[in-house]
Amino acid sequence: MSPRTAPALRTGTWTVLSGRTTAAFEVRNFGVNRVAGTIPVRAGGVEVTGGEVTAVRAELDLGALDTKNPRRDADLRKPNLLDSGARPGMTFESTGVRREGDGWVVTGELRLRGTSCPLTLTVSRDGESVRATGTFDRAPLGMRVPRVVIGRHVRITVDAGFEPPR
C-alpha cells in the first residue's frame, strides 16, 4: 500500500483571498486559561513551480487583532508586547517546503517587532483552500511579559482561501 500524496498544483502564484482567510491563535493566560483570538491576513501567496510548492509568504495585520476583549486587545498592542502602533505587520516567509502525505510541511521565519523566530507549519489542502497549523516560541520576538501572565508558546492556525494563477 503506497502513501497518499497531494495532487500536483497549477504552476504560478496562488494569491491569498483576504476575505476567505483567517489566522487564529491560542496562548495560555495566567498558566491555566487559554486565550484565543484572530489576526486578519492582509496579503500572501504560494509559489508553485512544476506542480510543487516552492515558497510561501503571508502578511498579517496586528492592528486588527481581536480576542473579543477590547481591554486585552489594547494591552496586546502596547510596545512591550506586539508594538502594533510602530510595527503593525507580522510576516511569514518560508525557507523550505516538503511534501508529507496529503499535504506539506513548511518551515520558515515569523517576523515581528523587528526580529524573527522559526515557525514550522503543517499544511493540508481541501480544494483551493488550505489549513496550516504550528506553534512558535514568543520569547525570541522580544515580548517583555512574564510567562505566568502570557504563555511562552503560541499556537497558530491559518485557514486560507486562494485564487489560482491564471
C-alpha positions in Angstrom: 0.0 0.0 0.0 1.6 3.3 -1.0 1.2 6.5 1.0 -1.2 9.1 -0.5 0.4 12.2 -1.8 -1.0 15.7 -2.5 -2.1 16.2 -6.1 0.1 18.5 -8.3 -0.8 22.1 -8.3 -1.0 24.6 -11.2 2.2 26.4 -11.7 2.3 30.1 -10.8 1.4 32.3 -7.9 -1.6 31.3 -5.8 -2.9 34.6 -4.2 -4.4 34.6 -0.7 -8.0 35.8 -0.7 -8.1 38.0 2.4 -11.9 37.8 2.7 -11.7 34.0 2.9 -8.6 33.7 5.1 -8.3 33.8 8.8 -5.4 33.4 11.2 -6.4 32.3 14.7 -4.1 32.0 17.7 -4.2 30.5 21.1 -2.0 31.0 24.1 -2.1 30.2 27.8 -3.0 33.1 30.2 -2.0 33.1 33.8 -0.8 29.5 33.4 -4.3 27.9 33.3 -6.7 29.7 30.9 -6.4 29.7 27.2 -6.9 33.0 25.3 -7.9 32.8 21.6 -8.1 35.4 19.0 -7.8 36.2 15.4 -5.5 38.4 13.2 -6.6 39.3 9.7 -4.4 38.2 6.8 -3.6 41.2 4.7 -1.8 39.5 1.8 0.0 36.4 0.9 0.8 33.8 -1.7 2.1 30.4 -2.6 4.6 30.0 -5.4 4.3 26.7 -7.4 6.8 25.5 -9.9 6.4 22.3 -11.8 3.4 21.3 -9.7 5.4 21.7 -6.4 5.1 24.4 -3.8 8.4 26.3 -3.7 7.6 29.3 -1.5 5.0 30.6 0.9 4.5 34.1 2.3 1.9 35.9 4.4 1.4 39.3 6.0 -0.9 39.7 9.0 -2.4 42.9 10.4 -1.6 43.2 14.1 -3.5 46.4 14.4 -6.8 44.5 13.9 -6.0 41.7 16.3 -9.2 40.6 18.1 -9.6 38.4 21.3 -13.2 39.6 21.9 -11.9 41.6 24.9 -11.1 45.2 23.9 -9.0 45.8 27.0 -6.9 42.8 26.4 -6.5 43.7 22.7 -5.3 47.2 23.7 -2.8 45.6 26.1 -1.5 43.3 23.4 -0.9 46.2 21.1 1.3 48.0 23.6 5.1 48.5 22.9 6.2 45.8 25.4 4.1 43.2 23.6 3.2 43.4 19.9 4.1 47.1 19.4 1.5 47.2 16.6 1.4 51.1 16.7 5.0 51.2 15.5 5.1 47.9 13.6 1.6 46.8 12.5 2.6 43.9 10.4 3.6 40.4 11.2 5.1 38.3 8.3 5.9 34.7 7.5 8.4 33.7 4.8 9.1 30.1 4.0 12.7 28.8 4.0 11.7 25.3 2.9 8.7 23.2 1.8 8.4 19.4 1.6 5.5 17.2 0.7 4.3 15.0 3.5 1.4 12.6 2.9 -1.6 14.6 1.6 0.0 17.9 2.5 3.2 19.7 3.2 5.5 20.8 6.0 6.6 24.4 5.5 9.5 25.8 7.6 10.2 29.5 7.7 10.7 32.7 9.7 7.9 34.6 11.5 8.9 38.3 11.7 7.5 40.6 14.3 8.8 43.7 16.2 12.0 43.9 14.0 13.1 40.3 14.9 12.1 36.8 14.0 11.7 33.3 15.2 11.4 29.9 13.4 8.0 28.5 12.6 7.1 25.1 11.1 3.6 24.7 9.7 1.8 21.5 8.9 -0.4 22.2 5.9 -3.3 20.3 4.5 -5.3 21.0 1.3 -9.0 21.0 0.7 -9.7 22.1 -2.9 -8.4 25.6 -3.3 -8.3 26.2 0.5 -5.6 25.1 3.0 -5.2 24.8 6.7 -1.8 25.5 8.2 -1.0 24.9 11.9 2.1 25.4 14.0 3.4 26.6 17.3 6.1 29.2 17.9 8.1 30.5 20.9 7.3 34.2 21.6 10.5 34.7 23.7 12.9 35.4 20.7 10.4 38.1 19.5 11.2 40.4 22.4 7.8 40.4 24.1 8.5 41.5 27.6 6.0 39.9 29.9 6.3 37.1 32.4 5.4 33.6 31.2 3.0 33.3 34.1 0.9 36.2 32.5 1.2 35.1 28.9 2.4 31.6 27.9 5.7 31.3 26.0 4.3 29.1 23.2 1.6 30.4 20.8 -0.4 28.1 18.6 -1.5 29.5 15.3 -3.9 28.1 12.7 -4.4 29.7 9.3 -7.4 28.8 7.2 -6.7 30.2 3.7 -8.6 30.6 0.5 -6.7 31.2 -2.7 -7.1 32.5 -6.2 -5.3 30.2 -8.5 -2.9 31.5 -11.1 -4.4 32.5 -14.5 
